[in-house]
Amino acid sequence: MKNIGALMKQAQEMQQKMGEMQERLAEIEVDGSSGAGMVSVTLTGKSDMRRIKIDPTLLKPDEAEVLEDLIVAATNDARARLETKTQEEMSKVTGGLNLPPGMKLPF
């Protein structure tokens, strides 16, 4: 029974650390860019968009489609960077616990 008690204690500690990690992630911001930096997007740790910066040379009516594509690309870049940052923070919490491919915490 000692092993079960120790396992439960570890699970509680991990749950507390997960909560702390989620609070830290909510405070971080990541930037993504596209078009050689002509468009940049800032996302929070909760994937909320904070800022978008657009090079004024892209603000031409006949270039709207290019601008739209660059915004999408910059957002996707920021989201990928956020995923990397989240995984880094998660590995700190789990202590390098190797999870099966595709399995993410929190469940």
N, C-alpha and C positions, 0 to 999 in steps of 0.2 A: 504493500500500500504506500510505502514511502515514495516509490517511483511515480505513482499517480499524483501524489501531493506535490512533488517537485515539478512534475509536468504541468500541473494546474497553475503553480506559482509562475513558471516560465511563461505560460500563456497569458496570464494577467499582466506580467511585466511587458510582454510584447504588445499587448493591447494598449497599455498606457503609452509606450513609446510610439505606437502608430498614431495615436491621438496627437501627441506632441509633434510628430513629423507632419501630419496634415495641417496643423497650425502654422508650422514653419513654411510649408509649401504655399499656403494661402498668402504669405507675405512676400514671396519671391516674385520676380518678374524676369521674363526671358524675351529676347529680341530675335526676330527672324527678318530676313531681308531677301530681296530679289532684284533683278535688273541691275546688278553691280551696285547695290545699295540705293538705287533710285526710289525704292519703296521699302519701308521698314514697318514692322508691326510689333507691338509689345503686348504680351499676354501675361496674366497673373498665373499663379500656380493652380488656380481653379479654372483655367482656360478662358477667363474673361478678357476681352480686348481692352487694354488701357489706352493705347495710343496708336496712331497710324501717321506716318510721315511720307509725304509724296513730293518728289522733286518737281518743282514748278514747270519744268520743261515738258512734263508728261500731261499737263493740264490743257490739252488741245481737244476740241470736240471730235476731230477725225481720228484721234488716238484713244478713244474711250475703251475699245476692246482690248488694246494692249495694256492699258492701265488696270482694267478689271482682272486680266490674267496675272499681272504682277502682284496685285493685292492678294489674290488667291494663293499664289506661290509663296509670298512672304508669310501669309498666315500659316500655311502648311509647314514652312520652315520653322516658324516659332513653335508650332505644336510638336514637331519632332524634337526640337531642343528641350521643350518642356518634358516630354516623355523621357528623354535621357536624364535630365535632372531629377525627375521623380524616381527613376530606377536607381540612381546614385544614392538618393536619400533613403530609399527602401532597403538597399543593401546594408546601409549603416544600422538600420533598425533590426533587420533579420540576422545580422552578423554573418553575412555571406551564405545564409541558408539557400541551398540550391533547390529551386522549385522546378517542377516539370515545365517544359516549353509551353507557352501560352497561358500558364497559370499566373495570375497576378494577385497581389495583396493590395488593399483589403478585398476580400472575396465579394 
